[in-house]
Amino acid sequence: MRDKFITAKEAAAMIPDGASVMVGGFMANGTPESIMDALVERNAKDLTVMCNDGGFGPSFDEEGKEIAAPRGNGKLIKNKSVKKLIATHIGLNKQVAEQMNAGTLEVTLVPQGSMVEMIRAGGAGLGGVLTPTGIGTDIAEGKEIYNIDGKDFMLEKPLKADFAVLRGNIVDKKGNVFYKGTTKNFQVAMATAADTVIVEAEKVVEVGELDPDYVMTPYIFVDYIVVGGDK
């Protein structure tokens, strides 16, 4: 029953340099921190990361001494592990802008609702999403535009990834996942849109303990489980 269980270090070793990775979480709420730490420890490079945001960068005092470590995707950004970032906003982490301006990080900004629909389309095998969001802005530049019943819609192509690294509040030993509160965001869709899905579990329970009504990601989508804090 434990054939799905791996350590964070083993999870990071599975993700090669240059891979595309969907990372769950919203402002680091729901991000698999142990896996982020392991990727930094492995010194992962050239990743394409798809996520809600750039996480939190480190904080410094007036003398330039780091007083708070980065959180969420901010750990990968600080380590310069990310070559391309596809996200909905980046304002929480000034290191993203610094690396953008230095030409070392490519950033694609996508409206939040559009992004989750693009991920859902990737998981469902759809050809894309038609949305009016972004029409008349820089986002629409180079995109296919369709007029439907007198209204313009822009085609946003589906998003898929080599890996999805997620965090579940409760995960049973088969891989059924419950996400608590706002940690649910993006993660349900991401679990369907990646070739390999790794879930970091805050709490692991026996099969049958998790009520089926609370299962948000069924075990069939989950390839591996990392117990939170298990290096």
C-alpha positions in Angstrom: 0.0 0.0 0.0 3.0 2.3 0.4 4.3 1.9 -3.1 3.3 5.5 -3.9 5.3 7.0 -1.0 8.6 8.7 -1.7 10.7 11.4 0.1 10.9 15.0 -0.9 14.5 14.4 -2.0 13.3 11.5 -4.3 10.6 13.7 -5.7 13.1 16.4 -6.6 15.4 13.9 -8.2 12.5 12.8 -10.5 12.1 16.3 -11.8 14.9 16.9 -14.3 16.5 20.2 -15.3 14.4 21.8 -18.0 11.1 20.2 -17.0 7.8 21.9 -16.9 6.2 21.9 -13.5 2.8 23.0 -12.2 3.1 24.2 -8.6 0.0 24.4 -6.4 -0.7 27.1 -3.9 -1.9 30.7 -3.7 0.5 33.2 -2.1 2.4 30.1 -0.8 -0.8 28.8 0.8 -1.0 25.2 -0.3 2.5 25.1 -1.9 4.4 21.9 -1.1 7.3 23.5 0.8 9.3 20.3 1.4 9.4 19.6 -2.3 10.4 23.2 -3.0 13.2 22.9 -0.4 14.4 19.6 -2.0 14.5 21.2 -5.5 16.6 24.0 -4.2 18.9 21.6 -2.4 19.2 19.7 -5.7 20.0 23.0 -7.4 17.4 22.4 -10.1 17.8 24.5 -13.2 15.9 25.8 -16.3 12.5 24.9 -15.0 9.3 26.2 -16.6 7.0 26.8 -13.7 3.2 27.3 -14.0 1.6 28.6 -10.8 -0.6 31.3 -9.4 2.2 33.6 -8.4 5.9 34.0 -7.7 5.6 33.3 -4.0 7.3 35.5 -1.5 10.9 36.6 -1.8 13.2 37.0 1.2 12.9 40.1 3.5 16.0 42.1 4.5 16.7 44.6 7.2 18.2 48.0 6.7 21.7 46.6 6.7 20.8 44.1 4.0 20.7 41.0 6.3 18.1 38.5 5.4 15.5 38.4 8.2 12.8 36.2 6.6 13.3 33.4 4.1 11.4 33.1 0.9 8.3 31.0 0.7 6.5 29.0 -1.9 7.8 29.5 -5.4 10.0 32.3 -4.1 12.4 29.6 -3.0 12.9 28.5 -6.6 13.1 32.1 -7.8 15.8 33.0 -5.3 17.8 30.0 -6.3 17.4 30.9 -10.0 16.0 27.5 -10.7 13.3 29.0 -13.0 13.9 29.8 -16.6 10.2 30.6 -17.5 7.4 31.6 -15.1 3.7 31.4 -16.2 1.7 33.0 -13.5 -1.2 35.3 -12.8 0.7 37.9 -10.7 4.2 38.5 -9.4 3.9 41.6 -7.2 4.7 39.7 -4.0 8.2 38.9 -5.0 10.5 41.7 -6.2 13.1 39.2 -7.2 10.9 38.2 -10.1 11.0 41.7 -11.5 14.8 41.9 -10.9 15.4 38.7 -12.8 13.0 39.8 -15.6 14.9 43.1 -16.0 18.2 41.2 -16.0 17.0 39.0 -18.8 17.5 35.8 -16.8 13.8 35.0 -16.3 11.0 34.9 -18.9 7.6 35.8 -17.4 4.2 35.2 -19.0 1.3 36.8 -17.2 -2.2 35.2 -17.6 -5.5 36.4 -16.1 -6.3 34.1 -13.2 -9.6 32.9 -14.4 -8.1 32.2 -17.9 -5.2 30.3 -16.5 -7.2 27.9 -14.4 -9.5 27.3 -17.5 -6.4 26.7 -19.6 -5.1 24.1 -17.1 -8.6 22.5 -17.0 -8.6 22.3 -20.8 -5.2 20.7 -20.8 -6.4 18.1 -18.3 -9.6 17.4 -20.3 -7.9 17.1 -23.6 -9.6 20.2 -25.1 -8.1 22.4 -27.8 -8.3 25.6 -25.8 -10.5 28.2 -24.2 -12.4 31.0 -25.8 -12.5 34.0 -23.5 -13.2 37.7 -23.9 -10.7 38.5 -21.1 -7.8 40.4 -22.5 -9.4 41.5 -25.7 -8.1 45.0 -26.7 -5.0 44.6 -24.4 -1.4 43.4 -24.9 -2.5 39.9 -23.9 -4.4 39.5 -27.1 -1.3 40.3 -29.3 -0.7 37.5 -31.7 -3.6 35.5 -30.4 -6.4 34.1 -32.6 -9.6 36.1 -32.3 -13.1 34.7 -33.1 -16.3 36.7 -33.4 -19.2 34.8 -32.0 -22.7 36.3 -32.1 -21.1 39.8 -32.5 -18.7 39.5 -29.6 -14.9 38.9 -29.9 -13.3 36.0 -28.1 -9.6 35.2 -27.8 -8.3 31.6 -28.0 -6.1 30.6 -25.1 -4.4 27.3 -25.7 -4.4 24.6 -23.1 -1.6 24.2 -20.5 0.0 20.9 -19.6 3.1 20.0 -17.7 5.6 17.2 -17.2 5.0 17.3 -13.4 2.5 18.8 -10.9 3.7 19.2 -7.3 0.7 19.8 -5.0 -0.1 19.8 -1.3 -3.0 18.1 0.3 -4.3 18.6 3.8 -5.4 15.0 4.1 -4.3 12.2 1.8 -5.1 8.5 2.2 -2.6 5.8 1.5 -4.1 5.2 -1.9 -3.7 8.8 -2.9 -7.2 10.3 -2.5 -6.7 14.0 -1.6 -8.6 16.5 0.4 -7.6 20.2 0.2 -8.5 22.5 3.1 -10.1 25.8 2.4 -8.3 28.1 -0.1 -5.5 25.6 -0.6 -7.9 23.9 -3.1 -7.2 26.6 -5.7 -5.6 25.5 -8.9 -4.7 22.1 -7.4 -7.7 20.1 -8.5 -7.2 21.2 -12.1 -3.4 20.8 -12.0 -3.8 17.2 -10.9 -5.4 16.4 -14.2 -3.0 18.3 -16.5 0.4 16.8 -15.7 2.1 13.6 -16.8 3.3 12.9 -13.2 1.6 14.1 -10.1 3.3 14.3 -6.7 1.3 15.3 -3.7 2.8 16.4 -0.4 0.5 15.4 2.4 0.1 17.2 5.7 -1.7 14.2 7.1 -1.9 10.6 5.9 -4.8 8.4 6.8 -5.8 4.8 6.1 -7.9 4.0 3.1 -11.6 4.4 4.1 -10.9 7.1 6.7 -11.4 9.9 4.1 -15.1 10.3 3.4 -15.7 10.0 -0.4 -17.6 13.3 -0.3 -14.4 15.0 0.7 -12.2 13.6 -2.0 -11.2 16.4 -4.3 -8.5 14.7 -6.3 -9.1 10.9 -6.8 -6.2 8.6 -6.4 -6.1 7.7 -10.1 -4.5 11.1 -10.7 -1.8 10.8 -8.0 1.4 9.0 -8.9 3.4 9.7 -5.7 2.9 10.9 -2.1 5.4 12.8 0.0 4.7 13.0 3.7 5.1 16.7 4.7 8.5 17.3 6.2 9.8 13.9 5.1 13.1 14.8 3.5 
